[in-house]
Amino acid sequence: MTKLVLACTLLASAPLWAADKLQRLDVKLGLWETTTTSNMSGAPPIPEARLAKMSPEERAMLERMMKARGDAPQTHTQKSCLTKEKLEKDLSFGDERGKCTHDILSSTSKEAEVKFHCADENMTSDGTAKFEAVSSENVKGTVHTTVSGGGNTMKMDLTLASRYLGSSCGDVK
């Protein structure tokens, strides 16, 4: 579950990077802080074969995590360093998860909207991501995703707000 949330958070920040058809958002390079709030509903898309391999203790821990999550939104804040290289890098929608495709619905220096689909042998993800550079120092966005696998479907809605902290990233990558 943590990996899934992390993957979505990374997905949320991906449109700050450029792709062949995606026009780069007009934002400053340097240290950024992003606060992401996620809402999830539905059962986690864990394949039955993987669940079968879990020990009773692991399954109980997963169930406790899901109950603790409940329906309440989860908020996470992280710092990242936005470099010229990251801006020139292609968009990556979870390459580590399997084959992904994306369609750019709109793209300007102020806004970008992308539809994506990822699939591997165990699950599929479909969704849209929309980002707005409110200014060169503030970006807001939303990501809506449906993940299916193992006979389960989970919906995730993310909102994010990023703010520029300064030109020096220090130890932050």
C-alpha positions in Angstrom: 0.0 0.0 0.0 2.8 2.4 0.9 4.5 1.7 -2.5 1.2 2.4 -4.2 0.8 5.8 -2.5 4.4 6.6 -3.2 4.0 5.7 -6.9 0.9 8.0 -7.1 2.9 10.8 -5.4 5.7 10.4 -7.9 3.1 10.3 -10.6 1.6 13.5 -9.3 5.0 15.3 -9.6 5.8 13.8 -13.0 4.1 16.5 -15.1 6.6 19.0 -13.9 9.0 17.2 -16.3 8.8 17.6 -20.0 7.9 15.0 -22.7 7.9 15.1 -26.5 4.5 16.7 -26.8 4.2 18.1 -23.2 5.2 21.7 -23.0 7.2 22.4 -19.9 5.4 24.2 -17.1 6.9 27.6 -16.5 8.4 27.0 -13.0 11.6 27.8 -11.3 14.5 25.3 -10.8 15.5 24.5 -7.2 14.0 23.2 -4.0 10.2 22.6 -4.0 7.9 21.3 -1.2 4.9 19.3 -2.2 1.9 18.5 0.0 -0.2 15.7 -1.4 -3.6 14.7 0.0 -5.0 11.3 -1.0 -8.4 9.8 -0.7 -8.7 6.0 -1.4 -11.7 3.8 -1.6 -12.2 0.2 -2.4 -10.0 -2.9 -1.7 -6.3 -2.9 -2.6 -5.7 -4.6 -5.9 -3.5 -7.4 -4.5 -3.5 -10.6 -6.6 -4.9 -13.6 -4.9 -1.7 -15.6 -5.6 0.3 -12.9 -3.6 -2.2 -12.9 -0.8 -2.0 -16.7 -0.6 1.8 -16.4 -0.1 1.4 -14.1 2.9 1.7 -15.5 6.4 -1.3 -15.0 8.7 0.7 -12.3 10.5 1.3 -10.4 7.2 -2.3 -10.6 6.2 -3.4 -9.4 9.6 -0.9 -6.5 9.4 -2.4 -5.6 5.9 -5.9 -5.7 7.3 -4.9 -3.5 10.2 -3.3 -1.0 7.8 -6.4 -0.9 5.7 -8.7 -0.4 8.8 -6.4 2.3 10.1 -6.5 4.1 6.8 -10.2 4.2 6.8 -11.9 6.7 4.6 -10.0 9.7 6.0 -7.7 11.6 3.6 -4.0 11.0 4.1 -1.7 14.0 3.7 2.1 13.8 3.0 4.6 16.5 2.5 8.0 16.1 0.9 10.8 18.2 -0.5 12.4 17.6 -3.9 15.0 19.2 -6.1 13.8 20.3 -9.5 16.7 20.4 -11.9 17.1 21.2 -15.6 17.8 17.5 -16.2 14.5 16.5 -14.6 12.7 19.1 -16.7 14.2 17.6 -19.8 13.4 14.1 -18.9 10.5 12.3 -20.5 7.3 11.8 -18.5 7.3 8.4 -16.7 4.1 6.9 -15.6 5.3 4.1 -13.4 7.7 2.4 -15.7 8.8 0.1 -12.8 5.2 -1.3 -12.7 4.9 -2.4 -16.3 3.9 -1.0 -19.7 2.4 2.5 -19.5 1.0 4.8 -22.1 -0.2 8.4 -21.9 -2.2 10.8 -24.0 -1.6 14.5 -23.6 -5.1 16.1 -23.5 -3.8 19.7 -23.2 -0.4 21.4 -22.6 0.7 25.0 -22.2 3.4 26.6 -20.1 0.6 27.2 -17.4 -1.4 24.0 -17.6 -1.1 20.3 -18.5 -3.6 17.5 -18.5 -2.6 13.9 -19.2 -4.6 10.7 -19.5 -2.7 7.5 -18.6 -3.0 3.7 -18.6 -0.5 1.3 -17.0 -0.8 -2.5 -17.2 1.3 -5.4 -16.0 0.5 -9.0 -15.4 -1.2 -8.3 -12.1 -3.0 -5.0 -12.3 -4.1 -2.0 -14.4 -4.2 1.7 -13.6 -6.2 4.2 -15.5 -6.5 7.9 -14.7 -6.0 11.5 -15.5 -3.6 14.1 -14.1 -4.1 17.8 -14.3 -1.6 20.5 -13.2 -1.6 24.3 -13.2 1.4 26.5 -12.7 -0.4 29.2 -10.7 2.9 31.1 -10.9 6.6 30.2 -11.4 6.7 29.4 -7.7 3.4 27.6 -7.1 1.9 24.6 -8.8 -1.4 22.8 -8.0 -2.8 19.6 -9.4 -5.1 16.7 -9.2 -4.7 13.0 -10.1 -7.7 10.6 -10.4 -6.8 6.9 -10.7 -8.6 3.6 -10.8 -6.4 0.6 -10.0 -7.7 -2.9 -10.6 -6.2 -6.3 -9.9 -6.8 -9.5 -8.0 -10.5 -9.1 -8.4 -10.4 -5.8 -6.5 -10.7 -2.2 -7.6 -9.4 0.8 -5.7 -10.0 4.4 -6.5 -7.5 7.1 -5.6 -7.9 10.9 -5.8 -4.9 13.1 -5.1 -4.6 16.8 -4.8 -1.3 18.5 -4.6 0.1 21.9 -3.9 3.8 22.6 -4.6 5.7 25.7 -3.6 9.2 26.9 -4.5 11.5 27.2 -1.5 14.7 28.5 -3.1 17.4 27.9 -5.7 19.6 25.8 -3.5 18.5 22.2 -2.9 21.2 21.3 -0.3 21.0 17.6 0.4 17.6 17.1 -1.2 17.4 15.1 -4.4 
